[in-house]
Amino acid sequence: MRKKVKSAEQKVERLERQKKDLEVKLADPKFYDTSTADLEAMQIKFGQISKAIADAEQVWMEAQSALEEG
């Protein structure tokens, strides 16, 4: 179970880094000079990563709870 907790935690961390990278790109005004398709793709990717983070956090919390229970 500890392995599952560690794996889930690492996945959350990796996804959080990806989300932060996208946030930096989305915060750059020059990014909005790109094509509409690129903007849409980036927004879709951001949404997918946000959902993946929520899912990974759920797995992590469940594994952590199971580990604590014992």
C-alpha positions in Angstrom: 0.0 0.0 0.0 2.9 2.4 0.7 4.0 1.9 -2.9 0.5 2.9 -4.1 0.6 6.0 -1.9 4.0 7.0 -3.2 3.1 6.4 -6.8 -0.1 8.5 -6.5 1.8 11.2 -4.8 4.4 11.3 -7.5 1.7 11.4 -10.2 0.0 14.4 -8.5 3.4 16.2 -8.3 4.1 15.5 -12.0 0.7 16.7 -13.1 1.0 19.8 -10.9 4.3 20.7 -12.6 2.6 20.3 -16.0 -0.2 22.5 -14.9 2.2 25.2 -13.7 4.0 25.1 -17.0 0.7 25.6 -18.8 -0.3 28.4 -16.4 3.0 30.2 -17.3 2.3 29.9 -21.0 -1.3 31.1 -20.6 -0.2 34.1 -18.5 2.1 35.3 -21.3 0.2 37.9 -23.4 2.3 36.9 -26.5 0.8 33.4 -26.3 -2.5 34.9 -27.4 -1.0 36.0 -30.7 -1.0 32.3 -31.8 -3.8 30.6 -33.7 -7.2 30.0 -32.3 -6.7 26.2 -32.7 -3.5 26.5 -30.6 -5.4 28.4 -27.9 -8.2 25.9 -27.9 -5.8 23.0 -27.7 -4.0 24.5 -24.8 -7.3 25.2 -22.9 -8.4 21.6 -23.5 -5.0 20.3 -22.3 -5.3 22.5 -19.2 -8.7 21.1 -18.4 -7.5 17.5 -18.9 -4.6 18.0 -16.6 -6.8 19.7 -14.0 -9.2 16.7 -14.1 -6.2 14.2 -14.0 -5.0 16.0 -10.9 -8.3 15.7 -9.2 -8.5 12.0 -10.1 -4.9 11.3 -8.9 -5.5 13.2 -5.6 -8.6 11.0 -5.0 -6.5 7.8 -5.6 -3.8 9.2 -3.3 -6.3 10.1 -0.5 -7.9 6.7 -0.7 -4.6 4.9 -0.6 -3.4 7.1 2.2 -6.6 6.4 4.2 -6.3 2.6 3.6 -2.7 2.7 4.8 -3.6 4.6 7.9 -6.4 2.2 8.7 -4.2 -0.5 8.3 
